[in-house]
Amino acid sequence: MAASDPGEQTSPVEGRLAGRTALVTGAGSGIGRESARLFAAEGARVVVCDRDEAGGAETVAQVERAGGRATFVAADVGRAADMEAAVASAERFGGGLHVLFNNAGIFPDRDGSPETTSEEVWDQVMHVNLKGVFLGCKYGIPALLRAGGGSIVNTASFVAVMGAATSQIAYTASKGGVLAMTREIAVEYARRGIRANALCPGPVNTPLLEEFLADPAARARRLVHIPMGRLAEAPEIARAALFLASDDSSYVNGSTFLVDGGITSAYVTPE
């Protein structure tokens, strides 16, 4: 049963994630928040994981106001102890872990070309975007196995498969790493009941990108490369995440799941 709007009430008995527990990192805003809301509307017990306690609490409040079940756990996804605790919290809250959505990511404005990007910025991006996914899988996979299997969705990006229109060397490299790691996990664990897929959005209208595209010239450079002529909205990406998390994608494994408005099909050059 599809949910056309994350805010719509969906009976947990009928939902596509009924009886399952989902851990969503970076769920305090943007794609993570919309996914948490949608997963809950589709019957999941959702563990909202984020460094931002206020944002995480607001996501939980939105889920609960819509009649869903959620709890918040504060975590720096790049810290092993935090992710181990987050997974343990999910198992306590929901009686197991069935969906792991490694979504947390950062995009510092000082991330530029190899010449201009500092080692500090490089390390910061890798800590969250790549190490965070690794640690989510390190501690999440044993929990998924204990539950009899499940789905891993790792947020990569369209820049994992092609160059970006603007310099962002650390972000692009981190997302390429997520894509490669997801493929390996998909192959290794497929016969043990775990599917793993890389969700690769195009530019999304979230606070993360809005700050970067505050400059009209930067926004214009981005939009000219998008055949649909607009940014994606977070609920659109959340619906793709739901597909990968649910049994609707039961034979989808190791995929580079592009949700990019056609960017990678027709990368146009401005005149």
N, C-alpha and C positions, 0 to 999 in steps of 0.2 A: 504494500500500500504506500503510495507516494505522499510526501508532505510537500505541498507547493510553497509553503511559507514556514520558516522555522518557528514563527510565533504562533502558528495554528496548533490547537490541541489535537493530539493523536492518541488514541487509546493504546496504552502500553501492551495490551493483550494482542492488538492487531499490528503493532509496529514491526518494521523490518529488523530491529535490534532488540526485540522483546526478550527478556530474560538474560541479557548480556550486560557486561560491565565494560565501559570504555574509558581509557585514560587519554586525555587530550592535553598536550603541552602547548604553552602559548595561548591558553584559553581565556586570558583576561581581556582580549580585544580581538578585533579583526576576524580573520578566517577561523581562528581557534574558538572564539566566542560563538560565532554563527554555527560552527560545527557542533559544539557542545549543546547548543539549544536544539539543533535539528536531531542529533543523536538521541537526546532525551525525549523529544517529541515522538521518536520512533521506538520508544520503549526501553532505551538503555539506561542503566544507572551510570552516571557520568562523574568521573573524577576530574575536576578542573585544576590544572597544574600551571602555575605561573609564578614569576618573581614578584609581580605586582599584586600585592594582597588586596588592595582596593578594587582593582579591575577584576580579579578572580572572584571576590565576594559578590560583585555586581552580576557577574555571569551566573553564579549559583542562584542569586535572587531572581534573575530573569527566568531561569529554568524552573524554579519552584513556583513562581507566580503562574507559569503555564501548566502546572500540575505535574511536572517531572521530578526526578530525584537526582540530586547532585551534591557533591561535597568538594571543598577546596583544600588543596595541599600546596604550600609554598615551596618552591624549589628553584634552584639554579641548575638548569639541565646539564651544564658542563661539570657538575660536581657529582662524583660517584655516590657519595653518601646520600645526597638529596634524591637522586633518581632511584636508588635502592629503597629509600623510605617511601617515595611516591608510589612505587609498584606495590610495596607491602600494604600501603594505605588502600590501594584499589582492591586488593584481595580481601582485606578486612571489610571494606564497605560493601562490596558486591558479591562476595563469596567466590571470587575468581576473577581472572582477567581474560577478556575475549577479543577486545579491540584495542590496539595501541596506535594512536595517531601522534607521531612525532612531528609536531608542527611548529614548535618555537623557532624563531629566527630573528636575526638583527641585520640591519643594513646601515652602518654608520655613514654619515655624510663625508667623512674623511677617507672613505674607501675609494680609491681612484686607480691610476695606472700603476704598473710595477715600480716605476720611478718615484712616484709621489706617495704611495701608500707606506705608512710606517710599519715597522715590525709589531708595534703595540696594537695597531688596528687589525693587522693580519691575525695575530694571536687571539684577539677578542672575538673576531668573526668565527674563527675555527672552533673556539671554545664552545660557542653556542650552536652554530649551524651544523657543524660536522661532529664534534665530540659529543654534543648533546644528543644527536640521533644515535650515535654508537652506544652511549650509556643507556639510552632508552631501550635499545634492543638487547644490550648485555643483561639487563635486569628484567626486561619485559618478556623476552623469549622463554626463560624458564617458567614464568608464570603462565604464559599462554600454553606451554606444554602441560603444565599441571592441570589446566582447565580442559585439556583434550584438543587443543588447537585454536586457531583464530586468525585474525587479519591484522597485518601491520601496514599502515599507510605512512609513508615518509614524505614530507613536503620538500621537494626539490625545486625546480624552476625551469622555465623554457630556456634560460641561459645555460642550463646544464648540457644542452644539446647544440647550442649555437652561440656565437658571440653576441654580447650586449651592444646596444646602440650608444651607450655611454660607458666610460671607464669605471669598472667596479671589480677589480681583479680578485679581491679576497672573497667577496660574495659569490662570484661566478665559480671560482675554484671550489669553494665549500659545497655548492650545490652539485657540481660535477662529482664530488666525492660521495654525496648522499645518493646520487643515482647509481654509481658503481657499487656502493655498499649494499643498496637495496637489491640489486640483481644477484649478488652473491648470496645474500640471505635467502632470497626466493628459491635459488637452486638447492641450497643446502638443506632447507627445512620443508620443502614441498611434500615429501613423503611422510613427514611427521605431523601433518595437519595444519601447517602454518603457510599462509599466503603473504607475500610482501610485494607491495607496489609503490612506485614513486609517483606522487602527484606533482605535476609540473605546470603550475599556473603561469599565465602571462601576467602583465602588470595588473595589479588589483587595487581598487579604490579603498585603501585602508589607511589608518593614521601613519603607518610605517612609510608608505609611498607618498602620501600627501605632503609630508614634510620635505621629502626629496624633490618633489615636483612642484613646489611652491613657486619656483621661477617659471613664468609663462613660456620662456624659450625652451627650457628643459622639458616641459610638458608637451610642447609642440613637437619636439624631436622624438618623443616617445610615441605620440599618437599617430604620426605619419607612417609608422611601421606596423600599425595594427589595422588589418583589413576591415574590421568591424567599426573602426573609427572611435572606439571608446575603451575605457578601462573596464575590466571585469568588476563585478560587485561581489563582496564576500559571501553572500548567500549562494551565489552561483558556484563558487568553489566548494562550499560546504556540501552542496548536493552531489558534487563529484566525489567528495570524500565519503559520503554516505554510501554511494554505489560501491566503492572499493571496500568499505568496511562490512557491507552486508553480503548475504548469500546471492544477491543479484549478480555479483561478480565472481561466482564460485569457481569459474575456470579461468579467471584473470590472475596471472601470477608473473612477477618479474617485469611488469610492463612499465614503459615510460608513458604515463597517462597525461597527455598534453591537453590542457584546458586554456588555450591561449588566443582565442578569437581569430585563429588562422595565421598567426605570425610566422610560424615555422613552415607553413605551406606557401606563403607568398611574401617573402621578406623584401619589401619595396625600398627603393632608395629615393630620398627626397630630390626633387629637381633643383 
